[in-house]
């Protein structure tokens, strides 16, 4: 038997490699299945298990090719083959460690976010942004550790050291915008001009709910269900209107002009009654205001225009969204009530004068 193996050592080596590979593959696959079946939170880490399977699949293929290559090279090349197999082990270890640390970090910060789901109990924006930073750092370290094990990249790094100044200058210029976005995201996360979930207005036109803030950009979903992606550096340069800062209640301005021959007092009373009776109108009066019988909705004459007396009502709502809906409904109701009461809303007139030449 021993002589037969020696005589056909190449075949025996191939069979042994395939057998060991299959046994290791079955053992690891079985171990992952057992962990998944007994771990209560296994469903949350399904992407992690899929990543493990891909890593091990790559490892087994590379490991098998490396072991089989012994039969195709001379004994003088065994050292090189052994070194390459060692690199495969190192790559597998680094990739697995990177995936595990990334999953643990993401799980930790997601747990923090779940604990701070209520707005008055904390801020999820900072944890989400730090999670992006930590994940990016983990993968960067993993790439560096893999690069250090590749001789070609190590030699390239040594050669690049001679011109490090020029490379640093080029890299700095090329990554200036990216660094600005990362720093801009840090400013947003730490100084909190807005948080994830807030309704904001960026600049003069972009308005919607903040969905995400990552290393490069801020994602805003507008009221047409369109995602708007704005670089963080640009966000920090714009004026920001936050409708949820400190508290979510919102004051809506209902501005209407009436004609000069209409009854101003009647128009004010009609606007007050309609606004105060709306179900989305909030009562923000203090107890002292209620005792003094201060109106729930204040309506004032704010100006005398070219063709109208301009009235303005201050109506409070629980949030910007409910206020937007209430404002639209109030305009319709007030217009209908003005028509019934004979209060006219003027519109511009244009006078055309035609002169006849003599």
Protein Blocks (a to p, Z undefined) as FASTA:
>chain_A
ZZmmmmmmmmmmmmmmmmmmmmmmmmmmmmmmmmmmmpmklmmmmmmmmmmmmmmmmmmm
mmmmmmmmmmmpcfklmmmmmmmmmmmmmmmmmmmmmmmmmmmmmmmmmmmmmmmmpfkl
ocfklmmmmmmmmmmmmmmmmmmmmmmmpmklmmmmmmmmmmmmmmmmmmmmmmmmmmmm
mmmmmmmmmnopacehiacdehjlbgcddfbdcfkbccdddfkopacdddfklmmmpccd
dfkgoiacdcddddddddfkbcfklmmmmmmmmmmmpmklccfbdfklmmnopafbdcdd
fbdcfkbccdddddddfbfklmmmmmmmmmmmmmmmmmmnopacddddddddddddZZ
